[in-house]
Amino acid sequence: MKITKLSVGALMVLGAFGSAHAAGRVVADVALTQATIVDVASGKLVQGKAVLVKGGDILAVVDQAKVKDYAPKRTVKLPGKYLMPGLWDTHVHFGGGPALIEENKQLLGLYLAHGITTVRDCAGDLSDTVLDWRDLIRQGKLVGPKILASGPKLEGYKPLWKGTIEVGTPEEISKALDYLQSRSVDFVKITENTMKPEIFLEAVRQAKARGMQTSGHLPVQLTLDQVMQAGLGSIEHQSYALRGSTPREAELTAQVAAGKLTSREAMRASIESFDEATARATFRRMAAAGMSITPTLVGSQVTAYLDQDDHAQDDYLKYIGKGLRKTYEWRVQRAAKDDAAAIAYRHASYEKAASLLPLMQQEGVNIIAGTDAGFLNSFDYPGQGLHDELGIFVKYGLTPQQALQASVINGPRFMGKQERYGAVAQGKAADLLVLDANPLQDIANTRKVRLVVAQGKVYERAKLDAMLESARRYAEEHPAPATE
């Protein structure tokens, strides 16, 4: 009798399954209905559509009336809401040493809770841990945004920063790239703290020859054109672009290389001799060379105006672990030593760098939204920081649409993933953001997060709030760990 009952039960299940398919209905995990879709590429709002999600993919985008052709396991009705691709923060840092691993891990939820479904880790001193997190998130074993990771960055001998691979010869570069490829890194980060300029260019060329995307800081002894010609994929930080905005760039670069000027003196001279025509010509060459830029203006703004803004009482600090907060102190202490002239220079350099945004946009440069958030960079907050960055983009001359494109279209384009991301369309990744208000009308509306879909999993407001509360509670309950 047991066998008979099981057989009947099985037949009932099979019958129900079969009848659903006999009716021509396609199974989906989730149907998102009644929302207005934000087409970030065109700037249009699309109404009357439903989005069907299966696994980590957008199965279909159909007329609302055709939802009946599908059999979603769950339907989420979103009247009056706005649906767009999930945000990308393409410059973050996890780090601070092994003692801060758990504090860094709490940041994953902060990103998701703010609608950020992908982050690009631009190297720190926790590279192995971050690569492990990347893989666990992709496997669905850890909740967080997708991580694109550089692994340890390439630097010269005896660098200031921890978490680097020291290189000084072409052979050492080759071995370093072998290692990075063995770890399946998503791109290569190259910085200039102690790296010789010819080694920097060689590292870029070797990585490019292997088909590896690159990003980095610019050595003071090199011009933007030299770096472009080598094939650097992205400049990290807007201040470097100032060097290509003066007709004196070659002269000033040579003087720094000869030890006749400090880098700060050269930057001051660049600002004083700024020429819009020169800047535009440089940016046109950048666009033609395919070299992107990640401005990270939010971090620069915080540092520039530490004399005016007291961040000690920032409400967002409640989400940041005490050990990470401690890493903020060095920039604050350094800025406190600046005299009036140095403070004026900080203000001027930030304002001039930010003013380049519309020129870059007009000349076709691929501007990527990233924050520099994480350890060390004082009060540059994971999660909230990207919304601040997008607001800065609009304040200095981009439209809300262009600011959104910098995150959800230009970021994927730089990483060679534009076929998979950047739109709410069939076959794209099911990394989605639902907002309470139209972000094309006011960029501040990106802060009004109602729901996030990450790798096909739905996180409604209550779950996002729980992520925030988890980070707050961890920060409150755990003392700053002892660090080296």
N, C-alpha and C positions, 0 to 999 in steps of 0.2 A: 504493500500500500504506500510505503514511503516513496518508492520509485515512481509510482503513479502520480502522487501529489507533486513531486518535483517536476515531473514531465509536464503536467498540466500548467504548473507555474511558469516553467520555461516557455511553454507554448504561448501563454498569455503575454509574457514580455515580448517574445518575438513577434506576436501578432500586433501588439501596440506599436512596436518599432517599425514593422512592415507597413502598417496602415499609414503611419506618418509619412513614410517615403512614397507610398503609393499615391498619396495626395499631392506629391510633387514638392513637399516642403524640405528645405535644406536646414540642417541642424546648425545652430550658432550658439556660442556661449553667452553672449550679451547683445542686446539691442539697445542702442542709445537713440531715443526718439524725441521729436518735438523741439530739439535745439536748433539754433541758427548756426550754420557752419561758417567759420571765418576762413576765407581763401586768402592766405597771407601773400601768395604770389601776385594775385590780381588786385587785391584790396577790396574784393566783393564779398557781400554777405549772401549766403545761399540758404534759403528757407525751404521747408517742405520735404526735407530728406531725413532718412534714418541711417544710422551707421551700425553695421553688423560686425561683431568681433568674434573671431574663433582662434583660440590659442593666442599667440603673440602677433596675429595679423589682422588687418582690416579685411574681412571677408567680402564685404560689399557696401556700397553707398547707394541707397535706392530711394525712390519716391516713397513717401510715408505710407501711401496706400498699398504698397507692395510688401510691407512687412509681413503680411499674412502669408506670403510665399515661403517664409522662414519659420523655423521652430527654435526660437531662442530659449535657452534655459533660464534666462533672466532678462527682464525688460526694465530699463531705467528711463523714466519720463522726465524730460528736462525743459518744460515750457519756460520761455523767457530767458533761457541761458544761451551762452555762446561757446561753441565747440571748436577747438583749434588743435594743431599739433602741440605736443609737450615741448616745454622750453629746454634749451641747451645752455649750460654754463660751460664755456670752452676754455676756461683757465681757472682751475682750483688747485689747492695744495693740501694734501694730507701729510702730517708730519709732527715733529717735536720729540721724536725718540720713542723707543719701545714702551716706555712708561705711559705714554699718551695714546696707545692704540685704542683703548676702549672709549676715550673721549672723542677721538676721531670717528670711531664707528657710530657714535650718536649723531654725527653730522649727516649721515645718509638719510635719516628720516626727515631732517630739516629741509633737505633739498626736495624730496618728494612732496612734503607738506606745502611747499611753495610752487608746486607745478613744474618742477625741473625734473625731467625724466632721463636726461643724459648729462654727465659731467666729463670734462677732460682733465685728468690729473697731470699737471705739468711738472712733476717730480718733487720729491721731498726726501725724507730719510726713512720712509716706511714702504719702499718700493715693493718688496716681496709681499707684504701684507696687502697692499692695494691691488696687486695683481691677483692675489687669492680672492679678495672681495669681488673683483671684476668677474672672475670665473664663477663664483658661487651665485652672484646675482644673475648671470646669464643662465645658469642651471635652475633658477627658481628656488635656491636654497637659502638665500639671504634677501631681505627686503631693502631696496634702495634703488637709486637711479642707475642706469647703465653707466659703466665707467670705461672710458677710453684712456689708457695709461701709457706713459712714456717709459716706465721703469726708471732706473737711475739715469740722471742726465750726464752728458759728456762735459768734462771740464779739463783745465790744465792741471799741472802738478800743484799740490798743496793748496787747494782752493779754500775759500772762506766757508763754503756751505758743505754740510754733510750730505751723504746720499749720492755721491757722484762716482763716475768711473774716470779716473785720471788718465789722460792721453797726451802724448807729446811727439809722437811719430806717426807716419802713415800706417805702420805695422800695428801699432797699438790701437789706432782707430779701427782697423779691420777686425782685430780680435774683439774689441768692444761691441762692434756691430754684430759679429757672430753671436756673442752672448745675448744681446738684445733680441735678435731674431729667434734664438733658442727659447726665449721667454715669451715669444709671440706678442711683443709690444705693439701698440697701435700707431706710434709715431716716435720720433727721436727728438729729445730736447737737448739743445746745445747752448751753453752759456759761456761768458767771456771773462769771468773773474780773474783767472790766471792763464787762460788759454792764449797762446800766440795767434796772431791774426792769420798767418798762413796755415796753421793747423785747423783753425776754425773753418776756413774755406775748404780745406781738404776733407774735413768731416762732413760738411754739407755735400760735397761732390760725391764722396763714397756712398753716403746714405741714399742720395738720389739715384746713383747707378744701380743700387739694389732694389729700387722701387719703394723705398721707405720715405714717408712724409716727414718733414722736419719743421721745427720751430725753434726760435731762440732769441737771445739778446745780441746786440751788435757790438763787437769790439770797437773801442774808441779809435783804433788805428785804421778802420775800414770805412769807406763810403757806402751809402745805400746801393749805388750802382754795382760796386764790387760784390756785394752780398747777393744782389739780384742775379747777376751773371753766374754766380756759383749755383743758384737754384734753391735758395732758402724758401721754404714754403710759407712761413708766417713770421712776422716780427711780433714779439710779445712786448707790449707796452707802447703807448702812443708817443712818449717822449723821444723815442728813437727817430720818429718821423720828422721831428723838428730839424734834425741834422741835414736832411735833404731839402729843406725849405729856404735855404739861403744860397746865393751865388758864391759864397765863400766856403762852401762845404769842403772842397778839396784842400784849400789852403789851411783851414782850421784843423782838419784831420791830420795833415802833415805836421802841423805845429804840435799837436798832442803827441803824435808818434815820436817826435824829436825831443819831447820833454820840455818844450817851450811854453806850453799851456797845460793847465789841469783840465780834466773833463768838464768840470763845472764852469771854468772860465770860457771854454769853447762853447758850451751850451748857452751861456749868457750872450756871447757874441753872435750865436746863431739866431737867438731871439731878436737881438737888436738890429740884425741885418736881414730879418725876414723879408721875403719877396714873394708875393702871391703867384706871379707868373712862374717863378722857379719851382715853387711848391707844386703847382698844378702839373708842370712838365714832369716832375719826379713821380707824381702819383699816376700819371698816364703810363709811365714806364713800368711802375709797379703792377698796374693792371695788366699791361701787355705781357709782363713776365709771369703773371699768375701768382704773385706774392701777396698774401693776405696780411691783415694786421688785426691784432686783438688789443684794443686800446686800454682795457682795464682802468678806466678813468675813475671808478668809484674809489678804488684804493688810493689813487693819486690825490683825489680830492680830500680824503680824510687826512692824509699826511700833510698836504699843503696848508690846510686850515686848522691844524691842531692848536694854533695860537688863539683861535676864535671859538672853537667848539669843544665843549667839555663832554667827552663821551663816557665819563666814569659812571654816569647814572642812566646810560642807555638801557631801555627796557629789555632789549634783545639779549643783553648779557646774561640774562637768566637761563638762556638755552646753551650757553657756552661753558664748557667745563673749566674748572679753576686752573688746571694746568695749561690749557690753551690760552686762557686769559693772561696768564703770566708771560707767555711768549709775546704778547702785545707790548710789553713794557719797553723793549729796546728802542723801538721807533719813537715812542713818546719821550724817552730820556734823551735820545739823540736830537729830536726837534727842540727840546727845551734849552739846548745849548746854543741855538741859533740866535744871532743878534738881529737887529732890525733890518739890516741889509739882506741878510740871508732869508729872513721871513718874507720880505718883499720879493725876493727871487723865487721862492717857492710858489707864491701866489701867481707871479707873472708866468712862470714856466707852465704851471697847470692850465691857466686860462688860455695861453697861446696854443698849447697842445690840444685842448678841447676844441678850440676854434677851427682846427683843421678838419674836423669831422665832415661838414658839408662839402668842403673842397674834395676830399677823398671820395665821398659818395658821388659827386658830380663827375669825377674823372674815372669812375668805374672800379675803384678798389674794392675788393671783397672784405668788408668790415665784419668782424666776428665778435659776438657778445661774450665777454668773459670778465671775471671779477677779481682774480687773484686772491679770493677768499680762502681762509683756512688758518693755519698757524703762522705766526710771526707778523702778518700784515694787520696792524692794529685796527680794530673796530670795522674790519671789512668782513661782513657777516655772511656765512654760508646760508644760502636760501634767499634771505631778504636782499642780499647784495646785488643779485641779478636784476631785481626790480628797480633798485636804485640806479644801476648801470643803464637800463633802458630809459629811465627818466632823464638821466644826464644826456643820453643821445638826443632825445627830443628837445631838451632845453637848449642845446647848442646847434640845433638846426636840422636834424633829421625829422621826418614825419613819423607818426606812430607805426605806420606800415613798414617803413624802412627799418625802424628799431626792431620790430618783430622779425623781419627778414634776417637781420643780423644774428638772431638767435636760432630760429627754426629752419632757415634755408641756408644761410651762408656757413653756419657751423658744419652741417652735414656736407655741403659742397667741398669745404676745405678737407674734410676727412674722406672724401671719395664715396660718400654714402647717400648722395642725393636721390638715388633711385629708391631708397628704402625709407627716407624721412622727408619732412618738409611740407606735407600736405595731408589732408584727410581724404584719402582715396583708396580704392581697392588695391590690395597688394602691398600697401605701406605698413610700416610697423604700427601696432596698436599701442602707441605711446601718445596719449591724448590729454588735453586739459580742458576743463569746463569752467567757465567764468560766469559771474553774476551780471556782468555788464560788458559792453562792446569795447574791446581794446583798440580798435581802429579809431574810435572817437576820442578816447583818452587813454594814454599809455598806462596811467595809474590803475586802470581797471585790470591789469594783469595780476594785481595783488588780491583781487576778489575771487579767490580760488574756491570753487564749489565741489569739484570732483576731479580726480586724477585717474587715468588708466595707464598703468605701467606694465609692459609685457603682457597685455591682455587682462591684467587683474585690476578690478575696480576698487578704488579707495575713495569712499564718500567722505563728507566733511567730518563726520564723527571719528572715522579712522585717522584722518589727517590730524585732527586735534589730539588724538591719542598719541601720535608720533611726537607732536610738540611737547605734550605733557611728559612723555617718557624722557625726552632730552632735558626738560626743565628739572624733573625730579632727580635725574642722574647728576646734573650739575650741582644741585642743591645738597645732595646727600654725600657726595664723594669729595674728600679733600684733595688739594693739589698733590699729585704724587711726586716723590723725589725724582729729579732728573739729573742727568750728567751736567 
